[in-house]
Amino acid sequence: MTNTPKFNHTVLERFLRYVQIDTQSDPESPTTPSTDKQKNLGRILAEELRALGLADAHLDEHGYVYATLPANTDKTVPVVCFCSHMDTSPDCSGKDVKPQIVKNYQGGDIVLPADSSQVIRFAEHPALADQIGHDIVTTDGTTLLGADNKSGVAEIMDAVQVLLANPQIKHGPIKILFTPDEEIGRGVDKVDLKKLGADVAYTIDGERAGSIEDESFSADAATIHIQGVSAHPGMAKGKMEHAIKIAARIVERLPQDTLTPETTEGREGFLHPVGITGALEEATLHYIVRDFTVAGLKEKEALLERTVAEVMKDFPRSTYRIDIREQYRNMKEIVDRQPDIVDHAMEAIRRAGLKPVRGSIRGGTDGSRLSFMGLPCPNIFAGEHAFHSRLEWVSVQDMEAAVRTIVHLAAIWEERA
């Protein structure tokens, strides 16, 4: 890039507005989007994009926002998409978010003002060591913040504004995609890739500044249906086989010191119960299965099957069924086929003044599924930390660095075309 762009950042102002719009998704809802309130943010984003000059910006009936920033170069450049999700996690309330700003952070714990029991402890959040002198946005302690992934949304919006304000920065066609329901695994269920028309994509949904993740978990969902035996509790001896108690025994029988989210790290996978419903006669257990390899997934699913079968031996008149559903697969298999996707991103991170760190994400983003749908899509940092919790936080300076990364990345694709 021969001309230095002028960064008149609007990312904080945008972020503070966006997080106050409740967009929590609902895994129990069959609709798309799972909650209609996600469209409230989508409408605002589409309107703001049109106001910036992106004439085709719109919110579709499924809650997706699409927009195009036209090329300003005569070169033929791959069409690059930047993507973030609008929903927040069902794990913690996203209603009435009250963001707080700790200016010029100088270390130590951060006590959240509305609930002093909620403390972002320096010892438990090692990334705080990189934040000295930064301005940190937190919640008041009563809700999550929504930096996952409204930080990414605000960063993409700010990057569009920077590119429009700096026409000397040459770039190819840029596609914008904001998705609903990523937090419940449905973020790209209804995406129209033909309409999007992108060749490569990047989700802006990562954690530490400078990180790029080209590898994700592979993921399945396992549902265990248990049919017990009902009887009147006053006359149940030798007759009743309680479905809820069977389900509880299955949870207890599976490994507790290994193969759980709270006991694993790095490239270790897990089996994780995420829901139990039922009554005396019928109960349902919901598990998510995670590993970096499909072989690892199958091993854990076989363990689950063996455990359930062993437990059911104690309940000879009860029956069960296990349903396994594929959720997403490790994006690395697809992204590695086109190494310039990651190489360009790492150079953009350098130009943004950061040291690039290439790694794996212990989770999945929309990019995991987009990659296997034919749109290779690694994940770039957004600066979000402690997501899905009331301790969630993000640095203003890290969000600004993400904006610079997006702008540089758009330019690099044009330079190297």
C-alpha positions in Angstrom: 0.0 0.0 0.0 1.7 3.2 -1.2 -0.7 5.7 0.5 -1.2 5.6 4.2 -4.9 5.6 5.0 -6.5 8.1 7.4 -8.2 6.2 10.2 -11.0 8.3 11.6 -12.3 5.5 13.7 -16.0 5.2 14.4 -15.7 1.6 15.7 -16.2 2.4 19.5 -19.3 4.5 18.8 -20.8 1.8 16.6 -19.9 -0.9 19.0 -21.5 0.8 22.0 -24.7 1.3 20.0 -24.9 -2.2 18.7 -24.4 -4.0 22.0 -27.5 -2.3 23.4 -29.7 -4.1 20.9 -30.7 -7.5 22.2 -30.0 -10.1 19.6 -29.8 -13.3 21.7 -30.5 -16.4 19.7 -32.7 -19.3 20.8 -31.7 -23.0 20.2 -35.2 -24.1 20.9 -36.8 -22.0 18.2 -37.4 -23.6 14.8 -37.4 -20.3 12.9 -34.7 -18.5 10.9 -33.6 -16.3 12.5 -34.4 -18.1 15.8 -35.4 -14.8 17.3 -37.0 -12.0 15.3 -35.2 -9.4 17.4 -32.0 -10.2 15.6 -33.5 -8.4 12.6 -33.6 -5.2 14.7 -29.8 -4.9 14.4 -29.9 -6.2 10.8 -32.1 -3.4 9.7 -29.9 -0.8 11.3 -26.8 -2.3 9.7 -28.4 -2.4 6.2 -29.6 1.2 6.6 -26.1 2.4 7.7 -24.4 0.6 4.8 -26.8 2.2 2.3 -26.1 5.6 3.9 -22.4 4.9 3.4 -23.1 4.4 -0.3 -23.5 0.6 -0.6 -26.6 0.7 -2.7 -27.4 -3.0 -2.6 -27.3 -3.4 1.2 -30.3 -5.2 2.4 -31.7 -7.5 5.2 -33.3 -10.6 3.7 -36.3 -12.6 5.1 -34.0 -15.0 7.0 -32.1 -12.3 8.9 -29.0 -12.0 6.8 -27.4 -8.7 5.8 -25.7 -8.5 2.4 -23.8 -5.6 0.9 -21.2 -4.9 -1.8 -18.4 -2.3 -1.7 -17.6 -2.1 -5.5 -14.0 -2.4 -6.7 -12.1 0.8 -7.3 -9.4 -0.8 -9.5 -9.1 -1.9 -13.1 -7.4 -5.2 -12.0 -9.3 -8.4 -11.8 -9.2 -9.2 -8.1 -10.8 -12.1 -6.2 -14.0 -11.1 -4.5 -13.3 -11.0 -0.7 -16.1 -11.3 1.9 -15.8 -10.1 5.5 -18.3 -11.8 7.8 -19.5 -11.4 11.4 -22.5 -12.7 13.3 -25.1 -10.5 14.9 -26.5 -12.8 17.6 -25.3 -13.2 21.1 -25.1 -16.4 23.1 -28.1 -18.0 24.8 -25.8 -18.8 27.7 -26.1 -15.4 29.3 -28.6 -12.5 29.0 -28.0 -10.0 26.3 -30.9 -7.7 27.3 -30.3 -4.2 28.6 -26.6 -4.3 28.1 -24.9 -1.4 29.9 -21.3 -1.1 28.5 -18.7 0.5 30.8 -15.3 1.9 29.7 -12.2 1.5 31.8 -9.9 4.2 30.3 -6.1 3.9 30.3 -6.1 0.5 32.1 -3.1 0.2 34.3 -3.4 -3.5 35.4 -5.1 -5.3 38.2 -8.6 -6.6 38.7 -11.7 -5.0 37.2 -14.7 -5.0 39.5 -17.9 -4.6 37.5 -20.0 -1.8 39.0 -23.5 -3.3 39.2 -22.4 -6.6 40.8 -19.2 -6.5 42.8 -19.1 -10.3 42.8 -18.3 -10.1 39.1 -14.6 -9.5 38.8 -12.4 -9.7 35.8 -9.3 -11.0 37.6 -5.9 -10.2 36.2 -4.6 -13.6 37.3 -7.4 -15.4 35.4 -7.3 -13.3 32.2 -3.7 -13.4 31.0 -4.6 -11.3 27.9 -5.0 -8.3 30.3 -1.2 -8.1 30.5 -1.3 -6.9 26.9 -3.8 -4.2 27.6 -1.8 -1.7 29.7 -2.8 1.8 28.5 -5.7 0.5 26.6 -9.4 1.5 27.0 -11.3 -1.6 28.0 -15.1 -2.0 27.5 -16.9 -4.3 29.9 -20.4 -4.9 31.0 -21.9 -3.6 34.3 -21.8 -7.2 35.6 -25.5 -8.1 34.9 -25.3 -9.3 31.3 -22.8 -10.4 28.7 -21.3 -7.6 26.6 -21.9 -8.8 23.1 -18.4 -8.3 21.9 -18.9 -11.8 20.5 -19.5 -10.8 17.8 -20.7 -7.2 17.7 -17.0 -6.2 17.9 -16.5 -7.9 14.5 -19.7 -6.2 13.1 -18.5 -2.8 14.2 -15.0 -3.4 12.9 -16.3 -4.4 9.4 -18.5 -1.3 9.4 -15.7 1.0 10.4 -13.4 -0.6 7.8 -16.0 0.1 5.0 -16.0 3.7 6.1 -12.2 3.9 6.1 -12.0 2.4 2.6 -14.7 4.9 1.3 -12.8 7.8 2.8 -9.5 6.7 1.3 -10.1 6.1 -2.4 -6.3 6.0 -3.0 -6.5 2.5 -1.3 -7.2 0.2 -4.3 -9.2 -2.9 -3.7 -11.3 -5.4 -5.5 -15.0 -6.1 -4.9 -15.7 -6.4 -1.2 -18.7 -8.4 0.1 -20.2 -7.8 3.5 -22.1 -10.6 5.3 -23.7 -10.4 8.7 -25.4 -13.6 9.9 -27.9 -14.6 12.6 -27.8 -17.6 14.8 -24.1 -18.4 14.7 -24.1 -19.1 18.5 -26.6 -21.9 18.0 -24.8 -23.5 15.1 -27.2 -22.3 12.4 -25.3 -19.2 11.2 -25.1 -20.2 7.5 -28.1 -22.4 7.2 -29.9 -20.0 4.9 -27.0 -18.0 3.4 -27.2 -17.5 -0.3 -23.7 -18.0 -1.6 -24.7 -17.4 -5.2 -26.1 -14.0 -4.2 -23.0 -13.3 -2.1 -20.7 -14.1 -5.0 -17.5 -14.2 -3.0 -14.3 -16.2 -3.8 -12.7 -16.1 -0.4 -13.9 -14.9 3.0 -12.8 -14.1 6.5 -14.9 -14.2 9.7 -13.9 -11.4 12.1 -14.7 -13.3 15.3 -11.4 -14.2 17.0 -9.9 -13.3 20.4 -6.4 -12.0 20.9 -5.1 -9.2 18.8 -2.9 -10.5 16.0 -4.4 -13.9 15.9 -5.6 -15.7 12.8 -7.1 -19.2 13.1 -7.1 -21.5 10.1 -8.1 -24.6 12.1 -11.2 -25.3 14.1 -12.8 -28.1 15.9 -14.8 -30.6 14.0 -18.2 -30.9 15.7 -21.2 -33.3 16.0 -24.3 -33.2 18.1 -25.5 -36.3 19.9 -29.0 -36.7 21.1 -29.9 -39.6 23.4 -33.6 -40.5 23.6 -34.5 -42.7 26.6 -37.8 -44.5 27.0 -38.3 -45.5 30.7 -41.0 -47.5 32.4 -43.8 -45.6 34.2 -45.6 -46.7 37.3 -47.5 -45.2 40.2 -45.0 -44.1 42.8 -46.9 -45.8 45.5 -46.7 -49.1 43.7 -43.5 -48.7 41.8 -41.2 -51.3 43.5 -39.8 -53.6 40.9 -41.7 -51.9 38.1 -40.6 -48.3 37.6 -37.5 -47.4 35.5 -37.2 -43.7 35.8 -36.0 -42.0 32.5 -34.6 -38.9 34.2 -32.6 -41.1 36.6 -31.2 -43.1 33.7 -30.2 -39.9 32.0 -28.5 -38.7 35.2 -26.6 -42.0 35.5 -25.3 -41.7 31.9 -24.0 -38.2 32.6 -22.3 -39.4 35.9 -20.8 -42.5 34.3 -19.0 -40.6 31.5 -15.4 -39.4 32.3 -15.4 -36.5 34.7 -11.7 -35.8 35.0 -11.0 -36.0 31.2 -13.0 -35.3 28.0 -14.9 -32.4 29.4 -14.5 -28.7 28.5 -13.4 -27.8 32.0 -10.5 -30.4 31.9 -9.2 -30.0 28.4 -7.1 -27.5 26.4 -5.1 -27.2 23.3 -5.9 -29.9 20.8 -7.9 -32.1 23.3 -11.5 -32.7 22.4 -14.5 -33.4 24.7 -18.0 -34.7 25.3 -20.2 -32.0 26.7 -23.8 -32.3 28.0 -25.7 -29.2 27.0 -29.3 -30.1 27.9 -31.6 -32.6 29.6 -35.3 -32.6 29.3 -37.9 -35.2 30.3 -40.2 -36.8 32.8 -40.6 -40.2 34.4 -41.3 -42.1 31.2 -39.2 -40.3 28.6 -36.0 -38.2 28.8 -33.7 -36.7 26.3 -30.0 -35.9 26.7 -28.2 -33.4 24.4 -24.4 -33.6 24.0 -22.0 -31.8 21.8 -18.9 -33.7 20.6 -15.7 -31.8 19.7 -12.3 -32.9 18.3 -9.9 -31.6 15.7 -10.1 -34.8 13.7 -13.1 -36.8 12.5 -11.4 -39.9 13.9 -11.3 -38.3 17.3 -15.0 -37.5 17.0 -15.8 -41.1 16.2 -13.8 -42.3 19.2 -15.8 -40.1 21.6 -19.1 -41.0 20.0 -18.2 -44.7 20.4 -17.4 -44.1 24.1 -20.8 -42.4 24.5 -22.5 -45.3 22.8 -20.7 -47.9 25.0 -21.5 -45.9 28.2 -25.2 -45.6 27.4 -25.3 -49.4 26.5 -23.7 -50.3 29.8 -26.0 -48.1 31.9 -29.1 -49.5 30.1 -28.1 -53.0 31.2 -29.4 -52.0 34.7 -32.8 -51.1 33.2 -33.7 -54.1 31.1 -37.3 -52.9 30.2 -36.2 -49.5 29.1 -34.9 -48.6 25.6 -32.8 -45.9 24.1 -31.8 -44.4 20.7 -28.8 -42.2 19.9 -28.9 -39.8 17.0 -25.7 -38.2 15.7 -25.9 -35.0 13.6 -22.9 -33.4 11.9 -22.5 -29.7 12.8 -19.3 -28.6 11.1 -15.8 -29.8 10.2 -12.3 -28.5 10.7 -11.8 -25.7 8.2 -8.1 -26.4 7.8 -8.8 -29.1 5.2 -10.2 -26.5 2.9 -8.2 -23.4 3.8 -4.9 -25.2 3.3 -5.7 -25.7 -0.4 -5.3 -22.0 -1.0 -2.4 -20.8 1.2 -2.5 -17.2 0.0 -5.7 -16.7 2.0 -3.8 -17.0 5.3 -0.6 -15.5 3.9 -2.4 -12.3 2.9 -4.0 -12.1 6.3 -0.8 -12.5 8.2 0.8 -9.7 6.1 -2.2 -7.5 6.8 -1.8 -8.1 10.6 1.9 -7.1 10.3 0.9 -3.9 8.4 -1.6 -3.1 11.2 1.4 -3.1 13.6 0.9 -6.5 15.2 2.7 -9.8 15.3 0.6 -12.4 13.6 -0.1 -15.5 15.5 -1.4 -18.5 13.5 -3.4 -21.0 15.5 -6.4 -23.2 16.1 -9.8 -22.3 17.6 -11.4 -24.5 20.2 -14.7 -24.0 18.7 -16.2 -23.2 15.3 -17.3 -20.1 13.5 -19.5 -19.5 10.5 -16.2 -20.0 8.6 -16.0 -23.6 9.5 -19.2 -24.4 7.6 -18.7 -21.8 4.8 -15.3 -23.5 4.0 -17.1 -26.8 3.4 -19.8 -25.0 1.4 -17.1 -23.9 -1.1 -16.1 -20.6 0.4 -12.7 -20.9 2.2 -12.9 -18.8 5.4 -10.4 -18.6 8.2 -11.0 -16.5 11.3 -9.3 -13.2 12.1 -9.2 -11.6 15.6 -11.9 -9.2 16.7 -10.5 -8.6 20.2 -13.3 -10.2 22.2 -12.5 -12.0 25.5 -14.4 -14.1 28.1 -17.3 -14.4 25.7 -20.6 -16.0 26.7 -20.2 -14.5 30.2 -20.8 -11.4 32.3 -17.0 -11.0 32.4 -16.8 -10.4 28.7 -14.5 -7.5 27.6 -12.8 -6.0 24.6 -10.1 -3.4 24.1 -10.9 -0.3 22.0 -7.4 -0.3 20.7 -7.7 -4.0 19.6 -10.9 -3.2 17.8 -9.1 -0.4 16.0 -6.3 -2.8 15.1 -8.8 -5.2 13.6 -10.2 -2.3 11.5 -6.7 -1.6 10.2 -6.2 -5.3 9.5 -9.3 -5.5 7.4 -8.4 -2.4 5.4 -4.8 -3.6 4.7 -6.2 -7.0 3.8 -8.5 -5.6 1.2 -5.6 -3.7 -0.3 -3.2 -6.7 -0.3 -5.6 -8.8 -2.4 -5.6 -6.0 -5.0 -1.8 -5.5 -4.9 -1.1 -9.2 -5.4 -3.8 -9.9 -8.0 
